[in-house]
Amino acid sequence: MNPDPEHFEIHKRYTIQAKWTAAIRTQWFDRLALRPSQRVLEVGCGTGVIIAEIAADCACATFGLDIDPGATRFARANDPGTRYTIGDGMSLPFPPVTFDAAICHFLLLWLESPGRVLQEMKRVTRPGGWVLALAEPDYGGRIDYPDSLTELGKLQEQALQKQGCDTRIGRKLRRLFNERGFVDIRIGVLGADWDEGTISGLQDSEWQMLQRDLADSITSAEIHDFRQADQQAWNGGSRLLYVPTFFGGGRIPA
């Protein structure tokens, strides 16, 4: 089955995001040391980028769940070895103690009740197993340089908030995990590293997203002017863009 163009573009975006967070996944899964007999669920798996990587690296049984039927169809076609299910993270369609680990990636920021989803992930994971939130941004700590582009960051945060996004979810991860009774909790912030390869693959993807986010907030001419200024700063070697991205994980008491 050929992927539909919309989800093909989404998949490319998710693939770029996955590269940003690859190092922390390596750390976590080295720590978990999952065996082929164990089972991992990704909630909000989208087109399957993260869970397909885990399937290839860990050789464990992998499961993905997403509320978007189109994304789920894409994931099944792209990764037939993982079992994909259409469903809502607020009420996971799995019995208790089904998995050895449950993960999510850039998910909680979009949820009205992120704590409820973490609780559901905890419910379907065995005692002694882990629940991981592998990437949750915090636009309240965003840095844009040169200063002339600071307004661009503010406009994007406002646009995301209008879409229902909790743009400050990153700083809340520690509280969310503690309130759900996890133990051995680890919370951190991903580092940042800018090189020419990273930058060249980032700009077009970022601007596709920015144009969608800002379309209802400012005029197309204003968007064009921001993009020109952004491009000039990148070309001139002065541009810096950093959004702190938190990760968190906790173990379920045995």
Rosetta blueprint (number, residue, H / E / L):
1 M L
2 N L
3 P L
4 D L
5 P H
6 E H
7 H H
8 F H
9 E H
10 I H
11 H H
12 K H
13 R H
14 Y H
15 T H
16 I H
17 Q H
18 A H
19 K H
20 W H
21 T L
22 A H
23 A H
24 I H
25 R H
26 T H
27 Q H
28 W H
29 F H
30 D H
31 R H
32 L H
33 A L
34 L L
35 R L
36 P L
37 S L
38 Q L
39 R E
40 V E
41 L E
42 E E
43 V E
44 G L
45 C L
46 G L
47 T L
48 G L
49 V H
50 I H
51 I H
52 A H
53 E H
54 I H
55 A H
56 A H
57 D H
58 C H
59 A L
60 C L
61 A E
62 T E
63 F E
64 G E
65 L E
66 D E
67 I L
68 D L
69 P H
70 G H
71 A H
72 T H
73 R H
74 F H
75 A H
76 R H
77 A H
78 N H
79 D L
80 P L
81 G L
82 T L
83 R E
84 Y E
85 T E
86 I E
87 G L
88 D L
89 G H
90 M H
91 S H
92 L L
93 P L
94 F L
95 P L
96 P L
97 V L
98 T L
99 F E
100 D E
101 A E
102 A E
103 I E
104 C E
105 H L
106 F L
107 L L
108 L H
109 L H
110 W H
111 L L
112 E L
113 S L
114 P H
115 G H
116 R H
117 V H
118 L H
119 Q H
120 E H
121 M H
122 K H
123 R H
124 V L
125 T E
126 R E
127 P E
128 G E
129 G E
130 W E
131 V E
132 L E
133 A E
134 L E
135 A E
136 E E
137 P E
138 D L
139 Y H
140 G H
141 G H
142 R L
143 I E
144 D E
145 Y E
146 P L
147 D H
148 S H
149 L H
150 T H
151 E H
152 L H
153 G H
154 K H
155 L H
156 Q H
157 E H
158 Q H
159 A H
160 L H
161 Q H
162 K H
163 Q L
164 G L
165 C L
166 D L
167 T L
168 R L
169 I H
170 G H
171 R H
172 K H
173 L H
174 R H
175 R H
176 L H
177 F H
178 N H
179 E H
180 R L
181 G L
182 F L
183 V E
184 D E
185 I E
186 R E
187 I E
188 G E
189 V E
190 L L
191 G L
192 A L
193 D L
194 W L
195 D L
196 E H
197 G H
198 T H
199 I H
200 S H
201 G H
202 L H
203 Q H
204 D H
205 S H
206 E H
207 W H
208 Q H
209 M H
210 L H
211 Q H
212 R H
213 D H
214 L H
215 A L
216 D L
217 S L
218 I L
219 T L
220 S H
221 A H
222 E H
223 I H
224 H H
225 D H
226 F H
227 R H
228 Q H
229 A H
230 D H
231 Q H
232 Q H
233 A H
234 W H
235 N H
236 G H
237 G L
238 S L
239 R L
240 L E
241 L E
242 Y E
243 V L
244 P L
245 T E
246 F E
247 F E
248 G E
249 G E
250 G E
251 R E
252 I L
253 P L
254 A L
